[in-house]
Amino acid sequence: MKFGVLSTPPSLGELRRFLGLQSVDLPLQRPYVWTTSVTSIDGRTSTQEPDAEGGHAIATAGGKYNGLVDRKILEHGWKTADAILTTGEILRSEPTVTYRPSGARRKPLCIILTASGMIDLDHPVFRRNRTLTVTTKEGLRRLKGFRKSAGRDMIVSDSNESKISLTWLLSYLRKEKNVLFLDVNAGGRTISDFLSHGLVDEMRISLVGTILGRWSSQGQERSCLIDNPTETCYDLRNLPLLSFNEIRTTTDASHVFLRLRTSGS
């Protein structure tokens, strides 16, 4: 395990040493998968406050921090991934996100999971990226206005259920799209689904020195880092096990950045 302090902003060399992929083992049948999250000390990943949702709002909580280091870590993940996975829910809560790192020439494939088909087809993510929308048969019926083009494609999950089969999707990405590295930028429910299926190789977590509490000022329950669906139950025999591979902090010790490897990676 390695410790260190990141400059504000961190240099490219610092980011490469912290987040390098040279020593990882690629799975044979799917991409190497990491999740990227920003969370408060009590595990909340969104403030659920009007005009202040998403990880950046937590990284800059109280106006004390500028979130610059978090942003650089996030963008470095986008630059080194072959594809970035997000969800329709994230696009609805962040209407301006584009998943385009500043100064990057390379355009990773942007994958949007939407089992329901409830997405805004005018969202800027579709204009700025090569996209692959993944939905269900039910979602397909809602996406009748979807126009396929060279940069805008769609596939339907092979499952007859209301959920998208993640195992099928990752196999498809490896075989059909040659995706070796996948950055999952999603909420707690999606991350939990990946973990419960054993499809996460590492978790990248920016831990912010603040406590949000369970409820927003509007009475909404704030989302959390791990949001287990009711059908998933961990006991002492099937707990996901992770090791603290790399730890960094900011110079003012306001943030701790964790790189955790799962037991199989």
C-alpha positions, 0 to 999 in steps of 0.5 A: 500500500502506498501513501502520498500527498497530491498537489493542487492541481496534481501534475500528470506524473502524480496522476499516473503514479496514483492511477497507473494501469501498468500492473493490473491483470486484464480479465479474459472475457470482459473489460477491466472495470473501475468505479469512480465516486465522490462521497462524504464521510457518512457515505452520501454521494449527492446533496439532493439539493436544488441545483447542487447535485452530483459529486462536484457539489460534495467536493465543494461543500460549504464553499471551502474546497474547489474540488480541483483535485477531484476533477483532475482524478475524474478526468484522468480516468476518462482519458485512460478508459476505452469507455465510460459508463453512466446511466439515464438517472445521472444524465437527468440529474446532471443535464450539462455533463459531457464526459469530455476531459479538457484537452483530450484528443481521444474520445472514449465510447460513452455508454448510457444504461437506461432500462426504462428508456427515459432519457433526454435524446437532446442531452449534450452527451449525445452531441459531444461523444460516440455513444452506445445506449443500452436498454431493455425491450420495454425501454426500446418502445420508449425510444422510438425517436432514437436515430442511429448514426455513426456516432450514436448507436443502441443495443437491447439487453438479451435478458427478458427481464426489466433489468439490463444484464451486466454480464452480457453487456461487459462480454459484448463490450470486450468482444464487439467494441474492444473495450479493455478498460471501463470507467463506471461513473454511476450511482450507488444502485448501479455500483452495487449491481456491478459488485454483486455480480463480481464485475468490479476490479477496483473502486476509486473513491474521493472521500470529502471531509464533510458530513451530509446526513441522510435527508436533504433540506427538501426532505429527500433521502440522499443517495449513498455510495453502496445502495444494495437492492432488496434482492441482494444480501451480503453475509460473512460468506459473500461480502465483497472484499477490497484492499487499500492499494493506494491512498492520497490526500490533499495538501490541506487534508480536506480530501482523501483519495482511495484506490481499492482493489477487489480480492479477485483483481 
